[in-house]
Amino acid sequence: MTRQKNGGLVIGSRIEMNDGGRKSRMETKRKNGWIWYPGDFEIYHGMLQNFQREERGYDWPAYWKMADWRKNLRFSRTYDLKKEEDFAIYGTGVGFVEVNGEKHRLGEVITAGPGRVDITVGIGNMRALPCIYAEGETVRTDGTWNVCDFEETYQAGSSSLYTEREQDPNEVYYNKEYVNPSDIKEKNGGWLYDFGRMVNGTLELKFTGDPLTVCYGESEDEALDPQWCYYRQDGITEESRIRRRAFRFIFIPDRKECVQCRAVHEWFPIEVKAKFQSDDEEINRIWEVAKETYCLNSGLFFTDGIKRDRWIWSGDAYQSYFVNPYLFFDEEINKRTILALRGNREIHQHINSIVDYSMFWLISIADYYRMSADLGFVEQVYDKMEAMMEFLKEQRDENGFLQGRKGDWIFIDWAETLDKTGAVAAEQMLFLKCFMTMADCARLLGREYEEYVDCAADLKEKIIRYFWDEEKGAFIDSFESGRRNVTRHANLLAVLFDIADSYQTERIVSSVLLNDSIPIITTPYFKFFELDAMAKLGFLREVLERVKEYWGGMLKEGAVTFWEEYIPGQTGKERFAMYGDPYGKSLCHAWGASPIYLLGRYFLGVRPLEPGYETFEVYPKAGKENGIFRELDCMVPVKNGSVHIVYHEGLLSVTADRKGGRLRIGEEYYELLPNTTVKFRI
């Protein structure tokens, strides 16, 4: 249908908007592949990931309790074969295959059928993940197999990453590319190599003569400092094994002759499905650098940084989950990270030892469901959610507020201005969101949810009573200290989680968000929450300006990826110091990629209206009415598809390659038919 509206050409029909949260379950048929105990693949590889940190010649495994994978399993499956069939079952470990009561060796060709065929596979592995692979015309391993650890039986876990018999699920397979230095110069009695970008990989060196010392650096200053650089390797010969490390610069000291050097960059194969191009070149550059930052920190899991720490941190991952739908739309990396962080059902310590990180983990389940409509995954982790919620509830004080215990870290943010005395407001905001999340997930699964609703209502009333300061027009950090201190953190969470009502939100805007006397946030970590809240409230011009000031400020400092922390005004080596270490700051940190989310969610206006994007909205901020961008050529992924947004010379063109899309123009909505372009002159 074509109709004229305010001088615009519209291809499509007007529809009514429905923000309903209808439950949707998407089933995916898996191909043949390796299978294991569900969640153990992530636990095993998560442990390996959290043992990768290296600093100044020694290894530094993560300092929190690690969950263990199961060492001894029984897999089972019954088939009704229509004819006689040959098959073989392979395993990583020691074990046997039992078919209709008769035992066989792993890897042996077995003939069975026709008729009922009962298969049991015993597999054990004390050093790695026990898993199996069945190869036959009908007998094939997939998620329909059962697996038992001699205590509980579940459907087997699997992954689209491991579908070939030649693969080993205990190995991670990376793509590789060679990177040559973009600049080589003689300096400080040696040779400095600048690769022009961050590299996460190894080095290939060709030279003659005495063994070398190699100093690595994310910055030139770090590489040129043999004493304090994070990575340094001495006594290198052409036969030496060079460890996988992250760097932009390489310095080889005490060397007269230039050494032939190239990097082997390793990256995990996740497809980038988005693009962003506008008339604002600075924003374009910020998006591209954010993409590079995010890709470098996206492997089998979302990690915090590629140099330090290389660990899976729940708070860092929480923000990566928001960026994912606007760059990759890869559901599997979310699930792998969520499972690796949580470990087994029993819980003895907060995730990463941080109370707020345990709560971010729990909250992320509902966010993932909204992205994916994967109800099966919610079912898989719900018992772990319940256990986590009980663990949190045990830490309530007499007022019902969550308190830290000995060994717990109340983090919130790297901010010395935060008052963390007693019950902390930001923690209670997260605690309330946990009750709300549990209620939502319990409803989805048909479980009892009323207790969570009641707990949420009671906690919200107490948060308002104890932490809202009418005179200050804001939530204070702590009521127990008597300081009545106001920072941005709790107030941002109150807005984002809809804890503040309309009156309180209005006061927060003037008293906190737009108040320069409230200490600024210096980490991209909480800048994400700040700008998310401001964008939610409609302050898009201010958000864009702050993105350009903050992330653009890092670009002016020569950043090729975004940093863990940026403090405007810092100069020289001071820019790279953190944690009392002259080069302790990560210069490639996952939480620095949040502009991708902000631009995709608020400026291109793509968001799910129902779980799994069964219906979704597209509301680009372009043209005279919105006045943000004058030119756009962008691609945004959605579940099982994508949206192409073009704005050129006053004409907006939007094309979706799947059904369910709704283009918003002002207060009206127009259906996006698959592969049909909607055009509107604005």
Buried (B, 14 or more C-beta within 10 A) or exposed (E): EEEEBEEBBBBBEEBEEEEEBEBBEBEEEBEBBBBBBBBBBBBBBBBEBBBBBBBEEEEBEBEBEEBEBBBBBBBBBEBEBEEEBEBBBBBBBEBBBBBEEEEBEBEEEBEBBEEEBEBBBBBBBEEBBBBBBBBBEBBBBBBEBBBBBEEEEEBBBBBEBBBEBEBBBBEBEBEEEEBEBEEBEEEEEBBBBBBEBBBBBBBEBEBEEEEBBBBBBBBBBBBBBBEBBBBBBEEBEEEBEBEBBBBBBBBBBEBEEBBEBBBBBBBBEBEBBBBBBBBBEBBEEBBBBBBBBBBBBBBBBBBBBBBBBBBBBBBBBBBBBBBBBBBBBBBEBBBBBBBBBBBBBEBEBBBBBBBBBBBBBBBBBBBBBBBBBBBBBBEBBBEBBBBBBEBBBEBBEEBBBBBBEEEBBBBBBBBEBBBBBBBBBBBBBBBBBBBBBBBBBBBBEEEEBEEBBEBBEEBBEBBBEBBBBEEBBBBBBBBBEEEBBBBBBBBBBBBBBEBBEEEBBEBBBEBBBEBEEBBEBBBBBBBBBBBBBBBBBEBBEBBBEBBBEBBBBBBEBEBBBBBBBBBEEBEEBEBBBBEEBBBBBBBBBBBBBBBBBBBBBBBBBBBBBBBBBBBBBBBBBBBEEBEBBBEBBBBBBBBEBBBBBBBEEBBBBBBBBBBBBBBBBEEBBBBBBEEEBBBBBB
